[in-house]
Amino acid sequence: MPKQPIDQLITQWIYQDYFQYKDRPPKGNITGIYAKALLDVAGADGVLTDAERKWVLGYAATRGVKQEELDALKQYKIGSEDTTAVFNNDSKLKIAEHFQAELIYDGFRAASADGALKTREIDSISALAKKLGMTDEKFQELLELYRQEEEHRQKRIELLFPKTYAEAIKAIDTHYGR
C-alpha cells in the first residue's frame, strides 16, 4: 500500500466507517460549505459555545476540510452569511437533496457538544429545518435517531469502560510511568 498523508488516511477511514463509502470524499469545497452551515445550525439558538465550535472543527478536519478553511471556520461569526440556503429544498440544488437531513442530524450532535441538547436548541434547529423545507415528520425521525444513537453511545462507553475512559488512561499512564 503506497504511503498516504495521514489526513487523507483519516478522511478515508471516517467515510468508510461512518458512511460505508469507499470512494473519494466530495470534490471542491462542499465539505467546507457544509461545515460553515453546520456552525450556523449548532448556533441556531443564537449561541455557539466553544465546545460546539470545536466539535464542528474536529468533524470538518476528519471530513477533509483544508487548513485554510478550518482557520476561516475558527473566525466565522454565526448568522453572518446565509450558509444554509444551499440546503433549502427550494434551491433545487443537489447538495440540498443529498445533505439536508445529515446537516440537521449533525446539527444535533454539534449543538450537544457542550454537554446536552437543550430544548431551545431543538426548537431553534426545528425552526431552521422548517425554513429549509423539511417536514416535521422527517425532523422528528432525525431527532429520535440522534437520541437513540446517543443513548447507544453512552451504553457502549459504560460497558467498555465501567470506571470511565479517563480512569483507564490514568491507570495506563501510571503503570507505564508517563
N, C-alpha and C positions, 0 to 999 in steps of 0.2 A: 504494500500500500504506500503510495507516494506521501511524503510529508505534506501536511496542510497547516496553514496558520491556525493557531488554537481557536481564534474567534470563529473561523469557518467550521471547525470541528464541533464547537459548542452549538452553533446555529443549526448545523445538520442534525445533531443529536436531539435538540429540542423539537425540531419539526418532525423527526421520526417518532420520538416518544409521545409528543403531545397530539399530533395530528395523524400519525401513521402515514406520513408523507415523505417519500424518499427522494424526490426531485429537488431542484434548487429552490431557494426562497423566492418570493416575488421580486420582479425586476424593479429598477429605479428606486424612487424614494417612497413607495407605497407604505412601507413599514414605518418610515419617519412621519408620514401624514397620519397614519393610524395612531402612533404614539402621542402625537400632539393632540389629536382628538380625544384620546384616552385620558390625557390630563384634564381636558375640559369635562369629560364625563365624571371622572373621580371628584372633580371640584364643582359639580353641578349645583351643589348646595351653597356655593359661594365661598367655600373653604377648601383649600388644598393644603393638607398638612405636609410636613417634611417627610413623614413616613410614606404618605401616598405618592409624593413625587419620586422618592427613592425607589418605591416599588415599580413605578412606570419606567423609570430609567433602567433599572435592572432587567425588567422584562424586555424593554426595547433593545438593550445590549444583547441579550440572548437571542433575539429575533434578527440580529444582523444589522441594526442601525449603526451607521458610521459615527466615529468620534465627533466630527464636526456637528452632526445632527444632535448627538447626545449633549454637547455643550450648549446648543441652542435650546434644547428642552429644559436644561437646568435653569435657564433665564426666562423661559416662557411664562407670561402672565395669563392666567386663565381668563377666558372671555374676551381676550384682546383681538381674536380673529374668529370667524365663523368656521371653525375647524370641522364641525360635524356635518356641514351642509352636503358634502360629497356622500354621506351615508344616508341621506334623505331619500325615501322611495321616489319622490317627485323628481329627483335628479336624473333618474333613468341610467345612472352610471353603474357599471359592473361592480365597482367597489361597494356600492350600497347593497346590491343584490347578494353579494357573497360575504360581506364582512359586517353588516349591520348588527346581526344577532351576537356575533363574537364581541363587538365593541361594547354592547350593553352588558354582556356576561363578564367580560374583563373589567368593565367599569365597576361592577360589584366587588370584584376581587381587589382592585386598586383602592376603592373607597374604604374597604375594610382593613387596609394595611396598617392603620393606626390602632387596631385593636378590635373594632366591631363595626358592623354595617348598621348604622343608625337609621331610625325611621325617617328623619329628614333627608338623609342621603337617598334612601329608597324612593321617597316621594319625589325628590328632585330628578333622579335618574328616570323615574317613570314619566315625569313631565317631558323630559328630553326625548325619551323613546316615542312618546305620542307625537311630538313635534317632527320626529323623523319618519312618522307614518307607521310605526309598529303597532300592532293590535295589543290590547290589554291582555288578551289570552296568551300571546307569544311572550309578552313581558313577564307574566306570572309564571310561565313554564321556565323561563330563564332564571328567574329568582329562585324557584324551587330547586332547579338543578344546582345553582350556586350553593344553596343551603344544604342540600344533600351531600354534595362533594366536600363542603367544609366540615360537615359532621363526620364524614368518612375519613377525611384527612386527620382530624383530631383523634379519632379512634385508632388509626394506624400509628400515629406518633405515640399514643399512650400504650399501645400493645408492644411496639418495638422498644420503647424507652420508658418503662414504668417509673424510673427515677428521674425522668426528664433527660433530654438530649444534652443540656448544659452540664448536668451532673456526670454524664458519661464522658464528655470531653474533659472535664476537670479531673476525673479519675484517671483517664488515659494520660493526660499531661503530667499528673503527679507521679504515676507509675514510671513513666519514661523520663522524668526529671526535666520537663520543659518549662 
